[in-house]
Amino acid sequence: MFDASPLREKINSGRPVLGTWNTLAAPLATEAMAVAGLDFQVVDLEHGPFLLDRVHEHVSACEGAGMCAPLVRIPTNADWMALQALDQGAHGVVAPHVADAASATKLASALRYQPSGGRGFTPFSKAGGFNNRDVNSHIERSNRDVVGVVIVESVEALEVAADIALVDGIDVVYFGAYDLSQALGYPGQPRHPAVVEAITEGVKRVRAVDCCAGGFVPQDRSGIAELLEMGMGFITYDVDASILFRHLADLAEWFGGEVG
């Protein structure tokens, strides 16, 4: 059950947070990454082979293993998808392809109950503790602690990143480097100087209005340090599948050389 996740508090305090993208759809992998000490992980319903009705398994895997907040990236900015993720206990929602402040406002409303938003209500869910004994506490806790993350993935959205960041209820503006590389004319090249420059300027505009910024997918410590230097506070280190692949591929290559 959603119970005082510290993630939003860390973000609002200005403390950088570290997480990863969860794409393997394996609850045990989710639990292992939570035990490792991450602040959060993003269960990726857009690109991962997840079933919506199994989100709760990944929430439980996180909540039973420390202070790792389970966030869910929904495939599109739809109220009912956000509702499903939250009712299954997600501590926050990540919405892709948010183009402007109106789209960000739509997400912020979907994340919260009245009077702060329009989230559909039931206490008889994992998030509500499966009962209606303390409805007011559930409403207060949910509205207070839920984390809203929007992904900027177009040139048009880059230009209004500050407006998006100013929307009440949006905690993080995340710059989707791969999609932005396509939009900027350099598909598959998120580290192209023009892409890095555009995102760096976007981060500056977001931070100027006191909102947290995130983006890229660093694959080593120097990459993380670079993003911290850029001003990002929401760091998504690599992707679970990539972490597993890279470690074993490096080992297999070394072993092949050793044994000829």
C-alpha positions as CSV (number, residue, x, y, z in Angstrom):
1,M,0.0,0.0,0.0
2,F,1.2,3.5,-0.9
3,D,2.6,4.8,2.4
4,A,4.7,7.8,2.7
5,S,7.1,7.3,-0.2
6,P,10.0,9.6,0.3
7,L,10.7,10.2,-3.4
8,R,8.6,13.4,-3.9
9,E,10.1,14.8,-0.7
10,K,13.7,14.1,-1.9
11,I,12.9,15.7,-5.3
12,N,11.3,18.8,-3.7
13,S,14.3,19.2,-1.3
14,G,16.6,19.4,-4.3
15,R,18.4,16.1,-3.6
16,P,19.3,14.3,-6.8
17,V,17.7,10.8,-7.0
18,L,18.9,7.7,-8.9
19,G,16.8,5.1,-10.6
20,T,16.6,3.0,-13.7
21,W,14.2,1.9,-16.4
22,N,12.5,-1.4,-15.7
23,T,11.7,-3.2,-19.0
24,L,12.1,-6.9,-18.3
25,A,8.7,-7.4,-16.7
26,A,10.2,-9.8,-14.1
27,P,9.1,-9.1,-10.5
28,L,12.3,-10.7,-9.1
29,A,14.4,-8.4,-11.2
30,T,12.4,-5.5,-9.9
31,E,13.0,-6.7,-6.3
32,A,16.7,-7.2,-6.9
33,M,17.1,-3.6,-8.2
34,A,15.1,-2.3,-5.3
35,V,17.3,-4.2,-2.8
36,A,20.3,-2.6,-4.5
37,G,19.4,0.8,-3.1
38,L,17.9,2.7,-6.0
39,D,15.6,5.7,-5.1
40,F,13.1,4.6,-7.8
41,Q,12.6,2.6,-10.9
42,V,10.3,3.2,-13.8
43,V,8.1,0.3,-14.8
44,D,7.9,0.9,-18.6
45,L,4.5,0.0,-20.0
46,E,5.3,1.9,-23.2
47,H,8.3,-0.2,-24.3
48,G,8.4,-3.2,-21.9
49,P,6.3,-6.3,-22.3
50,F,4.2,-5.6,-19.2
51,L,0.6,-6.4,-18.6
52,L,-1.4,-3.6,-17.0
53,D,-3.0,-6.0,-14.5
54,R,0.4,-7.2,-13.2
55,V,1.7,-3.7,-12.2
56,H,0.9,-4.5,-8.6
57,E,3.5,-7.3,-8.5
58,H,6.3,-4.8,-9.3
59,V,4.9,-2.4,-6.7
60,S,5.0,-5.1,-4.1
61,A,8.5,-6.1,-5.2
62,C,9.7,-2.5,-4.6
63,E,7.8,-1.8,-1.4
64,G,9.0,-5.0,0.2
65,A,12.6,-4.3,-0.5
66,G,13.4,-0.9,1.0
67,M,12.8,2.7,-0.1
68,C,12.7,2.2,-3.9
69,A,9.6,4.0,-5.3
70,P,7.8,2.2,-8.1
71,L,6.8,4.7,-10.9
72,V,4.9,3.6,-14.0
73,R,5.4,5.0,-17.5
74,I,2.0,4.7,-19.2
75,P,2.0,4.3,-23.0
76,T,0.0,7.5,-23.5
77,N,-1.3,10.4,-21.4
78,A,-4.7,8.8,-20.7
79,D,-6.6,9.3,-17.4
80,W,-7.7,5.7,-17.2
81,M,-4.1,4.4,-17.6
82,A,-2.9,6.7,-14.8
83,L,-5.8,5.5,-12.6
84,Q,-4.9,1.9,-13.1
85,A,-1.3,2.4,-12.3
86,L,-2.1,4.4,-9.1
87,D,-4.8,2.1,-7.9
88,Q,-2.4,-0.8,-8.1
89,G,-0.1,1.2,-5.8
90,A,2.3,3.0,-8.1
91,H,4.0,5.9,-6.3
92,G,3.8,8.1,-9.4
93,V,3.2,8.2,-13.1
94,V,5.5,9.0,-16.0
95,A,3.6,10.3,-19.1
96,P,5.3,10.3,-22.6
97,H,5.0,12.8,-25.4
98,V,3.8,15.7,-23.3
99,A,3.7,18.6,-25.7
100,D,2.5,21.6,-23.7
101,A,1.2,22.9,-20.4
102,A,-2.3,21.7,-21.2
103,S,-1.1,18.1,-21.6
104,A,0.9,18.4,-18.4
105,T,-2.2,19.8,-16.6
106,K,-4.2,16.8,-17.8
107,L,-1.7,14.4,-16.2
108,A,-1.5,16.4,-12.9
109,S,-5.3,16.3,-12.6
110,A,-5.5,12.5,-13.3
111,L,-3.0,11.9,-10.5
112,R,-5.1,13.5,-7.7
113,Y,-8.4,13.3,-6.1
114,Q,-10.8,16.2,-5.6
115,P,-10.3,19.0,-4.8
116,S,-6.9,18.9,-6.4
117,G,-7.8,16.8,-9.4
118,G,-10.2,14.4,-11.1
119,R,-8.9,11.0,-10.3
120,G,-11.6,8.3,-10.1
121,F,-12.2,7.2,-6.6
122,T,-12.3,3.9,-4.8
123,P,-10.6,3.0,-1.5
124,F,-11.0,-0.7,-2.2
125,S,-7.7,-1.1,-4.0
126,K,-4.1,-1.9,-3.3
127,A,-3.4,1.8,-3.0
128,G,-6.3,2.3,-0.6
129,G,-5.4,-0.7,1.6
130,F,-8.5,-2.6,0.3
131,N,-10.8,-1.0,2.7
132,N,-12.7,2.2,3.5
133,R,-11.9,2.6,7.1
134,D,-9.8,5.7,6.7
135,V,-10.8,7.3,3.4
136,N,-9.7,10.8,4.3
137,S,-6.2,9.7,5.2
138,H,-6.0,7.8,1.8
139,I,-7.0,11.0,-0.1
140,E,-4.6,13.2,1.8
141,R,-1.7,10.9,1.5
142,S,-2.2,10.1,-2.2
143,N,-2.6,13.8,-3.2
144,R,0.4,14.8,-1.1
145,D,2.9,12.2,-2.1
146,V,2.2,11.1,-5.7
147,V,4.9,12.0,-8.2
148,G,4.2,13.4,-11.6
149,V,6.8,13.1,-14.4
150,V,6.3,14.3,-17.9
151,I,8.5,13.4,-20.9
152,V,9.4,16.1,-23.4
153,E,10.1,14.5,-26.7
154,S,9.5,17.1,-29.5
155,V,11.0,20.4,-30.6
156,E,7.8,22.2,-29.8
157,A,7.7,20.8,-26.3
158,L,11.4,21.8,-25.8
159,E,10.4,25.4,-26.5
160,V,7.7,25.5,-23.8
161,A,9.6,23.3,-21.3
162,A,9.4,26.1,-18.7
163,D,5.6,26.4,-19.1
164,I,5.3,22.7,-18.6
165,A,7.5,22.8,-15.5
166,L,5.3,25.5,-14.0
167,V,2.2,23.3,-13.9
168,D,1.2,22.5,-10.3
169,G,1.5,18.8,-9.7
170,I,4.4,18.2,-12.1
171,D,7.5,17.2,-10.2
172,V,9.9,16.3,-13.0
173,V,10.3,17.3,-16.6
174,Y,12.2,14.5,-18.3
175,F,13.9,15.1,-21.6
176,G,13.6,12.0,-23.8
177,A,16.9,12.1,-25.6
178,Y,16.3,9.4,-28.1
179,D,13.0,10.8,-29.4
180,L,14.5,14.3,-29.3
181,S,17.4,13.1,-31.3
182,Q,14.9,12.1,-34.0
183,A,13.0,15.4,-33.7
184,L,16.2,17.4,-34.1
185,G,17.3,15.4,-37.2
186,Y,19.9,13.1,-35.6
187,P,18.0,9.8,-35.0
188,G,19.7,7.4,-32.7
189,Q,22.3,9.9,-31.7
190,P,21.3,11.2,-28.2
191,R,24.9,12.4,-27.6
192,H,25.1,14.5,-30.8
193,P,26.3,18.0,-29.8
194,A,23.2,19.6,-31.2
195,V,21.0,17.3,-29.1
196,V,23.0,17.8,-26.0
197,E,23.0,21.5,-26.5
198,A,19.2,21.6,-27.0
199,I,18.5,19.5,-23.9
200,T,21.0,21.5,-21.8
201,E,19.1,24.7,-22.6
202,G,15.8,22.9,-21.8
203,V,17.2,21.9,-18.4
204,K,18.2,25.5,-17.7
205,R,14.7,26.7,-18.4
206,V,13.1,24.0,-16.2
207,R,15.5,24.7,-13.3
208,A,14.9,28.4,-13.6
209,V,11.3,27.9,-12.5
210,D,12.4,25.6,-9.6
211,C,11.4,22.3,-11.2
212,C,13.5,19.1,-11.3
213,A,14.8,17.9,-14.6
214,G,15.8,14.5,-15.9
215,G,16.9,12.8,-19.0
216,F,19.4,10.7,-21.0
217,V,20.3,7.2,-20.0
218,P,23.9,7.3,-18.6
219,Q,25.7,3.9,-18.6
220,D,28.6,4.7,-16.3
221,R,29.6,6.9,-13.4
222,S,31.1,9.6,-15.6
223,G,27.8,9.8,-17.5
224,I,25.9,10.3,-14.2
225,A,28.4,13.0,-13.1
226,E,27.9,14.8,-16.4
227,L,24.2,14.9,-15.9
228,L,24.5,16.2,-12.4
229,E,26.9,18.9,-13.7
230,M,24.2,19.7,-16.3
231,G,21.7,20.3,-13.5
232,M,19.6,17.2,-13.7
233,G,18.2,15.8,-10.5
234,F,16.3,12.8,-11.7
235,I,18.8,10.4,-13.0
236,T,17.8,7.2,-14.9
237,Y,20.9,5.0,-15.0
238,D,20.7,2.7,-18.0
239,V,18.0,0.1,-18.5
240,D,17.7,-3.2,-16.7
241,A,18.0,-5.3,-19.9
242,S,21.1,-3.2,-20.9
243,I,22.7,-3.6,-17.5
244,L,22.3,-7.4,-17.7
245,F,23.5,-7.6,-21.3
246,R,26.5,-5.3,-21.0
247,H,27.9,-7.1,-17.9
248,L,27.6,-10.6,-19.5
249,A,28.7,-9.5,-22.9
250,D,31.9,-8.0,-21.4
251,L,32.5,-11.1,-19.4
252,A,31.8,-13.4,-22.4
253,E,34.2,-11.4,-24.6
254,W,36.9,-11.6,-22.0
255,F,36.4,-15.3,-21.5
256,G,36.5,-15.9,-25.2
257,G,39.9,-14.2,-25.3
258,E,41.2,-16.2,-22.4
259,V,40.3,-19.6,-23.8
260,G,41.0,-18.8,-27.4
